[in-house]
Structures are given as structure tokens and as C-alpha cells.
Amino acid sequence: MRPTRWLFILLGLWLVGFLVTLFWAFSPSAGLRYVYYIFELSYLIFLSVYYLRTKRVFFQFSRIIFWIYMLQLALGLVEVFSGWHLPASGSLFYETTTSAFQPTGLLFNTNDYALFLVIFLPVVFWRLTFLNTPWRYVWMFTILPVTFYLVVMTYSRLGLIALFLVVGALIVQYARQLTWFIGACITFVVANILLFMPQVLNKVIGIIDSSFTEKGASTSDRMERYKSLWHIVVDSNFRGVGAGNSPIQLNEYRLGHEVLQDMILAPHNFWLELLADGGYMGIIALIVFAGFGCYAVYVWWTGRQGDDQVLRLVPVLILLVFMFSSVALSTVIDKRYLWLAVGMAISVINFSLLTDRERRTA
């Protein structure tokens, strides 16, 4: 783990720094819960890097991810076409006109489901590149449209944007010489839909349009939360209000007075949440992700012409989707699937750098 050991040092400093903020936190219990999640995500990333230390082991683990992904797609299709959901699905609790047929898979929230599909798509796509040629393209042209349809059905704007970026990057990186073939296949599929199932295309277009045009109130509400979070940072003199306490403080800012119970208002911005919770201590976490991003881009750039070009693109795409998740979800600190994906991305960076070093010294 030598190439990425400094990331774990910074994760440790992040944990210790947020422990210190408990001394002035309004709700120590909320702070302890938040610190626990920092420990959990750090341990999850450590386990990923420690065990997925070679490309071969990563390939074997990706098989598990692949079949979980297939299960998620299957559950999503069942939910969309039948309206049946698992008992813990949020679609059973939401009271909207579309919730009955919005997929959540094994997760609770529709946004979580959409971003799960997008963040693990690069790993699944890379796994498919090892199949024999006929089956490889059959799987690709099955999984990509199904994933697109299910993400559309979640009404997740940022999930849909992230999906377009991820699929575009994968196609450009993997199939430069097959772009014409892919374009012809897409044209063929769209033409058949227009001829035989125009209502399906109209429905998808309508959902995409409503996802971006009928959420004005939601967008305005989030902008107000961001402004309030920044006021919390400034009012605390950049010391923060304590780990996990910014949602409580944000709710009080919205109400205009203190409350006796620990009522919360979700920040919907991981980066401002870090600064509001930890102040200067939150900058440590920002440095962790900045370093992760620099490493990811470096690994991709140095290997973009090699045999592992798709694998080396995986960390960049996972980081990209994580950035979207950080503002699409109410919070990301307790989303284990996101941190597992981050851990897998760091493991790719780690063994790719080690491989490059061995080649230079050979």
C-alpha cells in the first residue's frame, strides 16, 4: 500500500480531528455516530486496498460486484413493471404520483439506487471486456440500455447526467475503433423504437423532461440549505459546530430558534457539511479527495495507451460519480456502497502504480 499510504494517514487525521470537535458539539451522540461512520469508511477503504492488491484479485472480486449489479437490475425491472417493492423500499413510503413504480432495488432511496448503478457501471463494463467477442457485445448492449432506463425511472437528474458522462467516457476509451459500429447499433435500436414502440420513447423523454423542469422548488430549497451551511461555517469562526451536528444546526437556522430534540435537516452537500461540522478539520477530508483525484488522473493518463486503459479509467469515473453523489444525496457519510466503490478505485490506483514502478525498475 506504499503508493497510497499517505491517504490513510490523512484519513486517520480526519478521524482524530473530528473526534476533537466533540468537545464543543451541541449533540455528542450525533457526533459519535458521525465519527463512527468515518472510522467505518476508513476501515472499508483499508480492507479494499489491502485485499484487492493485484489485478487478478480485483478481477475475481469484480465477479461478485457483477452479479450483485445483475440482481439490482432485475429487481429494478420488476419494480418498474409490476409496482412490487421489497419491504424496506422507500417507494412504499413516499407519497408522490410516481413513487409506486420508481425502482430502489436493495436500497431505500431512488437516488441511492440510481447512483449505485452508475458508480459500479465502470467496474461491470471492465469485467465484460474479458468475455468472448459475441457475448461481450450482447451483454454490453443489454446492460447499458437497461441501466439507462432504470436511472431515468428514478427521476434522478444528477444520476442521469453522471450516467451520460460515464457511458460516454467508457465508449470513447474502449471503442474508439468501433465508434461507427456503436453509432449504427444505437441508430438501429432508436429507429426500431420509433417504429414499433413510440409510446416507450415518448414516456422516457417525458420523464427526462420532468426530471429537469419540475423540480424548481427542490433546487431552490437546496440552494437555501447551501447558504445556511456557509453561514454556519462563518458563524462558528471556521471551527465548526462539531461532527454530525450541522444537520441539527441547519434545522435550527431554518426554524429560527433552538429545538429541544435533535431534529435534523439534511445538508445535501458533503463538502459544505464537512466544513460546517469540522471547520478547519474538514479541510483534511477535502485534501484526501483532492489527492485521490490527482492520483486517479495520473494513473489514467500514464496508462491510457496500454492494455489496461479501461481499468485505469475506472478510478476517474468512480470519483466523478462520487462528486455527483456528494450533492445528490442527503449525506454520503453512511453510504457504504459509495465507500466500497471508492476503496476499489484506490486499490486500482495502488496496484497500477506498483506495476508501473516494477516495469521501470525491471
N, C-alpha and C positions, 0 to 999 in steps of 0.2 A: 504493500500500500504506500510505498515511498512517494510516488509522484503526487498523490493527493493527500498526504498525511497532514499538510497544513490546514486542509479543510476541516479535518476532525479536531484539530487544535482550536480553530475558530468556533466550531460547534460547541466544544467544551466551554469556551469563554462566553458564548451566548447563554448557555445553561446557567453558569455561575453568575453572570451579570443579571439575569432575570431573577435568580434567587435573591440577590441583594435587594431588588426592588420590593420584595415582600415586606421589608421593614417599614415602608411608608404606604403600602397598599391599603385601600379602603376595605377590601374584602380579601383577607388572606386565603380563604378557602378557594375562591376563584383563581387566585394567584398560584396556589399549589397545584390546582388542576391544570393550569396552563403550563407550568414548569414540568409537570409530569409528561405532558404531550411533547415538550421539547426533548426530554430525555428519551421518550419512546421513538420519536422520529430519528433522533441521532443514532439510537441503537439499531433501528431498522436499516438506515443507510450503512452503518458499520457492517452489519451482517451481510448486506448485499455485496459490498465491496470485498469482504473477507472471503466469502464462499464463491462468488462469481469472479474468480481471479484469472480465468482463462477463457478464450473464445469458445472452446469445446464445452466447458461447464455452462457458460452463458447460453449456448445453443440448446443444451439439454433442458435448462430451466425455461427457456422460451417456449418449449413444448407445453408446459403447464399453463403458461400465460395464453397460449394459442387456444387451448380447449376451454379455458375459463371465458375467453373472448367469444368463442362459438356459443357457449351457454348463454352469455349475456345477449347475443344477437337473437338466439332462439326465443328467449323469454321476452325480449322486446317485441318481436313479431307477434307472439301470442297476445301480448297486452294490447297492441295496436289494433289487431283484427278481431279480438274477442271481448276486450274490455275487462278481462280477468287479470287480477294482480295478486302478488304474494301478500300475505297478511300484514307485513311491515312496510308495504309500499306507501309512499306519500300520496300517490294518486287516489288512495282511498280516503284521504283526509282533506285534500284540497277541495275547495268549493268554487270551482270555475267551470265554464262551459266546455272546456277542452280536457279537463283532468281525467275524465273517465277512460280516455284512450291514449293518454300520454305514458310512454314507457319509462320504467325506472329499473328494470332488471332486478339484480340482487341488492340494489341500493335503495335509499329512501327518496332522494330528491331527483327530479328530472334533469337539473343542471349537472348534478354529480354523474348521472348516467351518460349524458352527452359527452362530458369531458373525460370520463373513463374510456369510452370508445375511441376518442381522439388521441389521448395520451399514449395508449398502448397500440394504436394502429401502426406506428413505425416498427415496433418490435414484431408484430404479426406479419407485416409486409416483408420484413427482412427474413423471417422464418420461411415464408412462401417462396423466396428466391432459390431455395435449396431443393424444391420439388422438381420432378421431371418436367420438361418443357410443356407438354399439353396440359397436364394437371395444374401446373403453376398458373397459367393464364385463366384456366377455368375458375380456380379458387379466387384469383385476384378480381376477375370481372363479376364474381358473385359477392364477395365480401365488401368491396368498395361501394357498389350501389346500395346494398342493404344498410351499410353503416351510414351512408348519406341520408337515406330515407328515415332511419330511426332518429338521427340527430335532428333532422327537420321536424319530426313529430314531437320532439321535446320542447320546441319553441325557444331554444337556446340561441340567442344571437351570437354571443361570443364563441359558443361551441361550433356554430356553423362557420364563422369566419376562420377559426382555428383549423377546422377540417379542410377548408379550401386551401389554406396555406400548406398544411401538412401533405395533402394529396398532390398538390402542385409540385412541391419540393421533391417528393419521392419519385414522381414520374420524370421530372427533369433529370434527377440524379441517376435513376436506374435505367430509364428507357429513352435515352437521347436518340439512339438509332432507330427506335421503334415508335417515335412520336407520331409519324404518319399512320402507323397501324392502329395505335390507340385512338387517334383522332377519327379514323374511319369507323372503328368499333363504336365509339360514343355517338357518332353521327347516325350509325345504323340503329342503335338502341333508341335514340331520341325519335328518329323517323318512325319506327315501329310503334312507339308510344303515342305519337301524334296521330297515326293512322288507326290504331286499334283500341287504344285506351286514353283518349284525350282528356277524359274526366280526371284520371290519375294525375296527369301533368298539371291540369288546372288546379287541382287540390294542393299539390306540392307548392306551386307558385303562390297560391293564396296564403298558405301557411307561412312561407318565407316572407311575403309582404307584410302580413300581420305581425310577425315576429319583430320586424324592424320599425313598423309605423304605428303600432297600437300599444306601445309601452312608454309613451312620453311621461306619464306620471311616475313610473318606476325609475326612469332616467333622472328626472328632476329630484326625486327623493334621494337617490344615491349621491347626487352632487351636493345636496344639503348635508348628508352624512359626512362626505369628504371635508367640507368646510368646517363642520363641527369638530371632526377629528383633528384638523390642523389647529383649531382654536385650543383644543385640549393640550396639544403639544406645546403651544406657545404659553398658555396659562400655567403650565407646570414648569416653566422655565427650562424646557427641554430635559427635564429629569424624568418625565413620565409619571403616570398615575399608578404604576405597579402592574406586574404581569397579570394578564387576563382581566384587568379592571376597566379597560377602555370601553367595552360594551355597556358596562354599568354607568360609567360617566357619560357616555353618549346618550343613553336613555334619559339621564337627568338633564342634559342640555336640551333635549327635545321637549321634556315636560316643563322645564324652567324652575324645578325645585328638587330637593333631595327626596329619596324614597326610602322607606324602612326596609323593604325586601330587596333582594338583589335581582331586580328586573333588568333585562338587557335589551339592547338594540344592536343587531348585527352590523359590524363595520362595513362589510363588503369591499374591503381594501386591505390586503395583508400588509402592504408596505407602510401605510399610514397607521395601521393597527400596531405594528412593531414600534414605531416612533412614539405613539400615544402611550403604549404600555411601558416601554423601557427607556424612552428618551435617547440619550447618547448610547445606552447599552444596545438599543435596537439597531444602531449603525453596524454593529458586529455582524448581525444576520444579513444586512444588506451587502456587506463585504463578502460574506460567504457566497451569495448568489452571483455577485459580480465576478468573483474568481471562478465560479463554476461556469459562467457564461464564457469567459475568456478561454478557459481550458477547452470547452466544448468546440468553440470556433476554431481554435488552434488544431485540435485533433482532426476535425473535418477537413480543414484547409490543407494540412500536410498529407492527408491520405485520400484526397478527392479523386486522384487518378489511379489509385491502387485497386486491388481485388476486393477490399473491404469498404468500398466507398459508401454503400448503403448503411452498413453498420456504423461507420464513423459519423454519418449524418444523424443517427438516432439521438445522441445526447443533445444536439442543437434543437431538434424538433420537440423533444420532451421538455426542454427548458422553455421553448416558445409556448407550448400548451400550458405549462405551469404558470407562465406570466398571465395568460388569459384567465386561468383558473383563479388566480390571486385576486381578481376584481369581479369575476363572475359569481363566485360562491360567497356565502355569508362569512365563512372563515375557512382557512385551509390547514390550520394547525392540527386538527383532529382527523384529517382525511388520509387514512393510511394508504389507500391505493395511490395517491399522489406521491407520497414519500417513498413508496416502494418503487415507483417509476423513476423518481429522482435517484434513488440508490442504484438502480440498474444502469441509469445513464452514467453515473460516476464510476461504476465498475467498468463500463466500456472505455471511458477515458483512461482509467487506471491501467488496464491491461494493454490498451493501444499504445500508451506512452512507454510502457515496459517493452513491448515488442519493437517499437521504433528504436529504443535505446540498445536493445540486443543486436539489431541489424547494423547499427552504426559501429558497434564495438566488435562485430564479427570479422 
